[in-house]
Amino acid sequence: MGIRERKEREKTERRQAILMAAQRLFNEQGFEKVSMRNIAETIEYSPATIYLYFKNKNELLFALQSQAFGQLARSFESVFAIEHPAKQLEAVGHKYLEFAFQHPELFELMFVMNGPMQAVEARGETTPWASGRAAFERVVQVMQHGIDAGVFTRTDNAETAALMAWSQVHGLATLYLRKRMMIFPEDRRQAIMEEVMALFAQVLQHGL
């Protein structure tokens, strides 16, 4: 390995160390309470070193958000082994809920906090949110498969249907995480969310 390659590897490793320390602190203390200085102190870097990699906290949050969306997108990959489109769609919903419930702090970073999106806007790029789009495209693929197979007969627009599906399962995740599913008995909450996802798949096939 040459000097240049070694330096690039060290730079990548240092950047990842910063992100790992930041994620740990955010999990322990909350996003608002952690500063760039706190992160630097945790890994014994100077604050100036942190700013070589992330110009501000929003940029750091955006990097963590991008990693989280990559993790979510990868979790969707297993559904493509399922043959029937309706079952694929239900599996995507289950994967989404599983991710949200296992990583509520990341879910907040991905969908609630303004900081990462302010970083996106500051970049001013034509297609600024590639990580979010990549996860969404997995759902579009599922919808397009259902349309092409003649299973989802109530729409011919995979993107619109994907956004509808995403919105629905996102709503379920949010209701659960914000304790609004307490309108149902505890032993009913998981089951009713599964019933909702199954009903949505049926609507796409046959209508109400």
C-alpha positions as CSV (number, residue, x, y, z in Angstrom):
1,M,0.0,0.0,0.0
2,G,1.4,3.4,-1.0
3,I,1.6,6.5,1.1
4,R,-1.4,8.1,-0.5
5,E,-3.6,5.0,-0.1
6,R,-2.5,4.7,3.6
7,K,-3.4,8.3,4.3
8,E,-6.8,7.9,2.7
9,R,-7.5,4.8,4.8
10,E,-6.4,6.6,7.9
11,K,-8.6,9.5,7.0
12,T,-11.6,7.2,6.5
13,E,-10.9,5.4,9.8
14,R,-10.7,8.7,11.7
15,R,-13.9,9.9,10.2
16,Q,-15.7,6.7,11.1
17,A,-14.3,6.9,14.7
18,I,-15.8,10.4,15.0
19,L,-19.2,9.1,13.8
20,M,-19.1,6.1,16.2
21,A,-18.2,8.3,19.1
22,A,-20.9,10.8,18.2
23,Q,-23.6,8.1,17.9
24,R,-22.7,6.7,21.3
25,L,-22.9,10.1,22.9
26,F,-26.2,10.9,21.2
27,N,-27.6,7.6,22.4
28,E,-26.5,8.3,26.0
29,Q,-27.3,12.0,26.2
30,G,-29.6,13.0,23.4
31,F,-28.8,14.9,20.2
32,E,-29.4,18.4,21.5
33,K,-27.0,18.0,24.5
34,V,-24.0,16.8,22.7
35,S,-21.5,19.3,21.2
36,M,-18.7,18.9,18.8
37,R,-16.3,19.6,21.7
38,N,-17.9,16.7,23.7
39,I,-17.3,14.4,20.7
40,A,-13.7,15.5,20.4
41,E,-13.0,14.9,24.1
42,T,-14.5,11.4,24.0
43,I,-12.0,10.3,21.3
44,E,-9.2,12.5,22.5
45,Y,-9.1,14.7,19.4
46,S,-8.9,18.4,19.3
47,P,-12.1,20.2,18.3
48,A,-10.1,21.5,15.3
49,T,-9.6,17.9,14.1
50,I,-13.3,17.3,14.2
51,Y,-14.0,20.3,12.0
52,L,-11.6,19.0,9.4
53,Y,-14.1,16.3,8.7
54,F,-17.4,18.0,9.5
55,K,-17.8,21.7,9.2
56,N,-20.6,21.8,11.8
57,K,-22.9,19.6,13.9
58,N,-25.6,19.5,11.1
59,E,-23.1,18.0,8.7
60,L,-22.2,15.4,11.3
61,L,-25.8,14.6,11.9
62,F,-26.4,14.3,8.1
63,A,-23.5,11.8,7.9
64,L,-25.1,9.7,10.6
65,Q,-28.5,10.0,9.0
66,S,-27.0,8.8,5.7
67,Q,-25.6,5.7,7.4
68,A,-28.9,5.0,9.0
69,F,-30.8,5.2,5.7
70,G,-28.2,2.9,4.2
71,Q,-28.8,0.4,7.0
72,L,-32.6,0.6,6.4
73,A,-32.1,0.1,2.7
74,R,-30.0,-2.9,3.3
75,S,-32.6,-4.4,5.6
76,F,-35.1,-4.2,2.7
77,E,-32.9,-6.4,0.4
78,S,-34.1,-9.7,1.9
79,V,-37.7,-9.0,0.8
80,F,-36.8,-9.5,-2.9
81,A,-36.4,-13.2,-2.2
82,I,-40.1,-13.3,-1.6
83,E,-42.0,-14.1,-4.8
84,H,-45.5,-12.7,-4.3
85,P,-45.6,-8.9,-4.5
86,A,-48.2,-8.5,-1.8
87,K,-46.1,-10.6,0.6
88,Q,-43.0,-8.5,-0.4
89,L,-44.9,-5.3,0.5
90,E,-45.9,-6.7,3.9
91,A,-42.3,-7.7,4.5
92,V,-41.1,-4.2,3.7
93,G,-43.5,-2.9,6.3
94,H,-42.3,-5.3,8.9
95,K,-38.7,-4.4,8.2
96,Y,-39.5,-0.7,8.5
97,L,-41.2,-1.2,11.8
98,E,-38.5,-3.5,13.1
99,F,-35.9,-0.9,12.3
100,A,-37.9,1.9,13.9
101,F,-38.5,-0.1,17.1
102,Q,-34.9,-1.3,17.4
103,H,-33.4,2.1,16.7
104,P,-35.8,4.8,17.9
105,E,-32.9,7.3,18.2
106,L,-32.0,6.8,14.5
107,F,-35.6,7.0,13.5
108,E,-35.8,10.4,15.2
109,L,-32.6,11.5,13.4
110,M,-33.9,10.3,10.0
111,F,-37.4,11.6,10.2
112,V,-37.9,14.2,12.9
113,M,-34.8,16.3,13.5
114,N,-34.2,19.4,11.3
115,G,-30.4,19.5,11.6
116,P,-29.6,16.9,8.9
117,M,-32.0,18.4,6.4
118,Q,-30.6,21.8,7.0
119,A,-27.3,20.4,6.0
120,V,-28.9,19.0,2.8
121,E,-30.4,22.4,2.0
122,A,-27.1,24.1,2.6
123,R,-25.4,22.0,0.0
124,G,-27.8,23.2,-2.7
125,E,-27.4,20.1,-4.8
126,T,-29.7,19.1,-7.6
127,T,-30.4,15.7,-6.1
128,P,-29.5,16.5,-2.5
129,W,-30.8,13.6,-0.5
130,A,-29.4,10.4,-2.1
131,S,-29.5,8.3,1.0
132,G,-33.2,8.9,1.6
133,R,-34.0,8.3,-2.0
134,A,-32.0,5.0,-2.1
135,A,-34.1,3.6,0.7
136,F,-37.3,4.8,-0.9
137,E,-36.3,3.2,-4.3
138,R,-36.4,-0.2,-2.7
139,V,-40.1,0.3,-2.0
140,V,-40.7,1.6,-5.5
141,Q,-39.1,-1.6,-6.8
142,V,-41.6,-3.7,-4.8
143,M,-44.5,-1.7,-6.1
144,Q,-43.2,-1.9,-9.7
145,H,-42.9,-5.6,-9.4
146,G,-46.5,-5.9,-8.2
147,I,-47.7,-3.7,-11.1
148,D,-45.7,-5.6,-13.7
149,A,-47.0,-8.9,-12.3
150,G,-50.6,-7.7,-12.6
151,V,-51.1,-8.1,-8.8
152,F,-51.4,-4.4,-7.8
153,T,-54.3,-3.5,-10.1
154,R,-55.4,-0.3,-8.4
155,T,-52.5,1.8,-9.6
156,D,-50.0,2.0,-12.4
157,N,-47.7,4.5,-10.7
158,A,-45.1,2.7,-8.6
159,E,-43.6,5.9,-7.2
160,T,-47.0,7.3,-5.9
161,A,-47.9,3.9,-4.5
162,A,-44.6,3.6,-2.8
163,L,-45.0,7.0,-1.1
164,M,-48.4,6.0,0.0
165,A,-47.1,2.7,1.5
166,W,-44.1,4.5,3.1
167,S,-46.5,7.1,4.6
168,Q,-48.7,4.5,6.1
169,V,-46.0,2.4,7.7
170,H,-44.2,5.5,8.9
171,G,-47.5,6.6,10.6
172,L,-47.7,3.3,12.3
173,A,-44.1,3.5,13.6
174,T,-44.7,7.1,14.8
175,L,-47.9,6.2,16.6
176,Y,-46.2,3.4,18.3
177,L,-43.0,5.2,19.3
178,R,-45.0,8.2,20.5
179,K,-47.2,6.0,22.7
180,R,-50.4,6.7,20.7
181,M,-51.0,3.1,20.1
182,M,-52.1,3.0,23.7
183,I,-55.6,3.4,22.6
184,F,-55.4,-0.4,22.1
185,P,-54.6,-3.1,24.7
186,E,-50.9,-3.9,24.8
187,D,-51.4,-7.4,23.5
188,R,-53.3,-6.1,20.5
189,R,-50.9,-3.4,19.2
190,Q,-48.5,-5.6,17.2
191,A,-51.3,-7.6,15.7
192,I,-53.4,-4.6,14.6
193,M,-50.3,-3.1,12.9
194,E,-49.8,-6.3,10.9
195,E,-53.5,-6.3,10.0
196,V,-53.3,-2.8,8.7
197,M,-50.3,-3.7,6.5
198,A,-52.1,-6.8,5.2
199,L,-55.2,-4.7,4.4
200,F,-53.2,-2.1,2.5
201,A,-51.7,-4.9,0.3
202,Q,-55.3,-6.2,-0.3
203,V,-56.5,-2.7,-1.3
204,L,-53.7,-2.4,-3.9
205,Q,-54.9,-5.6,-5.4
206,H,-58.6,-5.4,-5.1
207,G,-59.7,-2.1,-3.7
208,L,-61.8,-1.7,-0.6
